[in-house]
Structure formats: C-alpha cells, structure tokens
C-alpha cells in the first residue's frame, strides 16, 4: 500500500504508531483496519486505512463500522457497570433475582459476579449450553456480519462499531468513569485484580488460561496488557481489542476486517499496542523532564 492509503491523525510524538499501522498492511497482510488511542482525555491516535470491502475495493473511511466480535463484551460490561453505579443491582446478587427462569437445573445460587467472571460453570463443552451455542453450528464467522445475526443483538459477540468509539469509552473509564456515571465504588470493583476460580484459570471453552472480572479480561499470561493489574478490556475473535489503563489514563482500541487466528495478542494489534506504550512512555519522560 502507498503512504496515501493511511488516513487520520496522530499527536506529536505518536508518529511511530502510524508507522506500525502502515507496516500492518505491508508486512502483516492487513486488509482494512482502524486504531484509536486516548491519553489523559486527549485523542492522540486516530487512524484508518485499507479497504472496507475486499471484493469491491471500497476504502475504509473515517466512520466505517465493523463487526468487533467479543470486543463488544467490554461495552456490555460497561453498561452493566453503569447500572451497578445507579444502584440497580449488586454484583453478588443471584442472577435469578432478576431472571427467575435462570434458576432452573440447579442454577439458582449463581451470582451475577460469577456469571460475569466466567465462573458460573456453564463453559463445559459437552453441556446443554455449549450444544445450544453450536446449533446451528457457525462454520463461517462472517455469517455474524449479516442482517439476520445483527438483528439478534447479542451483546457478547456481534457488536458493530468504530475503534474511535470503543477507545473513547475506555478513555472515560481510565479517567474514573464519572463521565459515564460510574461511581468510585463501581470503579474500585473494575480495577481490582480478578479472583481466580477455585478449580484453576483454565477456560474450558477457550482451552486457555484466562482471567475475567465483572465482564472484562484482566491482564494474564494469555494476554499481558496495560501498565498493571488495574487494566481491563476485552479482545475479540480475529484480532480486535479494546481496553482501559487507569494507571496512565489510556483508552485503546483496534478493529479490523481480516480475521486473524489469535484469541489475544494478534501480531497486528500487539504491534500497535507496544508502539503506543513506547510513545506514551517517551511523552511522560519529556513531560517530567
């Protein structure tokens, strides 16, 4: 791709992120993508490029929307956090208190916290839940990007949006969440380290060790991100990722339309994330100097 195919802006000192974004197209087979970063409330990266439709060659534009798969879980978890801050429920309430039918088949004691932390014991691949998810079996992830699936509005998997919007939400969370209506009590719960399951961190569905808390992924061996354990976010199938880093007030998001083969740490996203942190560290040292 030529240099003119990369659109958008970067703040002074964040030019290396643009270089990496361009490298994703020349070295890592990117088709169409966008990346946005906010640092202490300032938008320092807002990039897009490539084709939004490989078949037609139509360009990815400033407001192009894209399916983000599980990255939408973070947006759903944010909505849940807002409801918690409004006092509408407690994370340790039983799910059945609000959804009585959920109590069937011995699930009456499962709490909202356990459900959001992937610890409800529903992640067994031979269970009725797993079999229901595979009926009908989804053989092509692109099927989720069709009117029929979008109409279902599954907050865990078929969210559609922009990198800029996802990063903006995480920016607000990284700065305390007051703009979204998040109070200090709820924010403390979001930044706390995840409580590991009694039976270990192996996710029975994903087949990898993971660390979830209140609907968000926390830094773990499978995906190290952020400055410390206070960071939280969600990656999506194929490579997308959005997260908040409260330690430095950073909100980050990357979205794309070529599916990768990584649950987390897709090389395209990881390269952009690493470049962002190098630039942020340099900016902080210059500020302190």
N, C-alpha and C positions, 0 to 999 in steps of 0.2 A: 504494500500500500504506500501511497505517496504521503508526504507530510501534510498536504492539504486535506486529507481524509479524516484527520483528527480535529474535532471541533470542541469548543468550550474554553474554559479559562482555568488558570492556576494562580494562586497568590505568589508573590515574590518569595523565593526560597523553596517552592514546591515544584519547580520545573522538572526535577528528576522523576516525579510521579507521572508527568506527561510522557517522558521518555520511555518509561516502563510500559505505560499504556500503549504506546506505539509499538514497542517490542512485542507485545502480546499478539499483534496482528502479523508482524514479520517473522516471529520466531515460534509462536505458540498456537498458530492456526486459529486465531480469533476470527469470528465472522462479523458479529455486531455486539457492542457492549457499551456500558456506561459505568462511571465511577464518580462518587461524590464524597467529600470529606468536609466536616465542620470541626474547627478547633476553637474552643472557648467562645462558641457562638458565631464565629466568622467562617463563611464558606471559603475554604482555601483550595479546594479541588472540585471542579465540575466539568467532567469530560465525557464525550460520547463519540462514537465513530463506527465505521463499517456499514454493513447492510442490515436493515431490519428484516428483510425477506431475501434469502439467498437465491430463491428461484427467479425473482423479478429484478434483483439488484437495487431495490429502492433503498435509499440511505437511511441510516439510523438518525433520527432528528432529536432536537432538544427535549421534546416531551414524548418521545416514543415510549409506549408502555410495553412491559414484558412480563411473562409468567415467571415468578420467583420461587415456586415450589415451597419448601419448608421455611424459607426466609420469612414467609408470611406469618409463621408461628410467633415471631417476635412482635409483630404488630398486634396479633390476637392477644398475646400475653400482656402487652401494654394496655390494651383496652380492659383486660381483667384487672390490672393494677389500678387503673383509674377508678373502676367500680369498687375495689377494695378501699382506696383512699376516701371514697364517698361514704364508706360505712355500710355498703350494701350486702356484704358478706364477710366472713372470716376465713382465712386460708385453711384453718383447721376444722371448719365445719364439714360434716358429711355431705358428699355430693347429693345424696338422696334427700337432703333437707330442701333442696331447690328443684330436684328432678326425681320425684318419688319412684318412678319406674326403674331408675338405675339400681335400686336396691335388690332387684331380682337376682337369683342364682348366687346368693351369698355375698353380694357386693355392698350391703348396707352400711358397713363401717368404713368404707374407703373415703378418705377426705379429699377435699379439693387440692390441698398441698400435695398429697401422694399422687394424684392424677397428673398434676402439672409437672411433677418431678420425675415422671416416667417410672413410678414405683408402685403403681396400682396392681401389678400382677396380671395385667391384661395382655404384654409384649411377647407370651408363649406362641410360637409359630404354628403349633398344632391346635390352638384353641379355636373356639367358635368365632371369636373376634377376628383372628387372623384369616380364617377361612372366609369370613364375610367381606374383609377388605379385598380378597382375591376373587370375588365373584361380582361382576365379571373380571377376569384377570386382565390387568393393564399391561399389554405387551409393548406398547409404544408410548413413552412419556409425553410425546407431542399431542396425544389424544386429550390430555388435560387442557390443552390450549384450544379448545373447541367450544362453541356456544353451549352445547349440551352440558359439558362439565362445568363451565363457568357459571351457569345458571344455578348449580347446586350450592355455590358459595361455601366451600369447605375451608374454614379459617386455618387449617393445619397444612394445606397443600396447594391450593390453586389461587393464591393471591396474585394480583396483577398490579404493577406499579412502576415507579421510576427509582433509580438509585438516589436521586436528589431527595425524594420524599422520605425514603427509608432512612437515609443519613440524617435528615432533619429531625425525625422523631428521636433517633438515638442521641443526637446532639442535645435535645431538650432533656432527655433522661440523664445524660452525662453531666449536665449542669444542675441537677437536683430535681428536675421534673415538675417544678411549680407551674411552668407554662402549660403543662398538660393537666394540671390539677392533682399531681402526685404530692402527697404529704411526706413529712420526714419519716414517719413510722413505716409507710409502704416502701420508701426508698431504702431504708435500712434493711428491709427484708430482701430487696432485689440485689443489693451489693454483698450480702453475706455469702460466705463460701457455701457450696452445696453440701447437704447432709448425705453421705454415701449410703446406699441401700445396705441392709443387713447381709444380703447374700452376695455382695460384691458389685462392681461397677460395670460388669458385662451386660450390654444391652442384648436381650435375647432375639430381638427382631433385626437390629442392625448388625449384630455379630461383632461389635467392637466395644471397648470400654468407653463410657461416656459419663458426663456429669451435668445433670439438669437440675434447675431450681426455679420454681414458680413459672414455668413455661419457657425459660431461657436456657441455652447452653452456657455453662461456665467453663473457664479455662481448664483443660485436662490434657492427658497425654496424647489423646487423639487429635486435639486441636488447641495449641497454645496461642493465645491472642491476648491483646491488652497489656497493660503495664503490671497488673497484679490480679489476684483472685477476685477483685471487685468488679472486673469487666463482665459483661453479659451480652448475649446476642443469639442469633440463630443462622446457621448455614442452610443452604437449600441444595437439593439434588442438582447435580450438573455443574456447580461451582459458585453460585451466588452466595453472598454473605453480607450480613449487617450486624453491627454491634456498637455498644457504648463503652467507653473507657472513662469512668468518673475520675480516675487519678489525674488525668491531664485534660479533662473536658473535651473529649474527642468523640465524634459520631462518624461512622464509616459505613459505606455501602458499595457493593459491586454487583452488577447484574449483567447477564449475557444471554445470547440465544443459541450458542453451540454447547450442547451437553458435554460436560467432562465426565470422568469416571471416578470421582473422588467424593466421599461423604463430607470431607472437610479438607482444607489446605489444598485446594486446586492450585496448580502452579501459577495460573494467571492471576487469581485473586491474591495468593500469598505474595507474589512479587510486588503487587500494588500496595499491599498492607505493609510489607517490610520497607518499601520506599517511603511510604507515608511516615512511618515511625522514625526513619533516619532524618527526614526533613523536619519533623516536629522536634526531635532532639536538638538538631542544629539551631532551629529557631529559638528554642528555650535557652540554649547556651549563649546565643547572641544577646538575648533579652537580659539575661543575668549579668552578662559582661558589661 
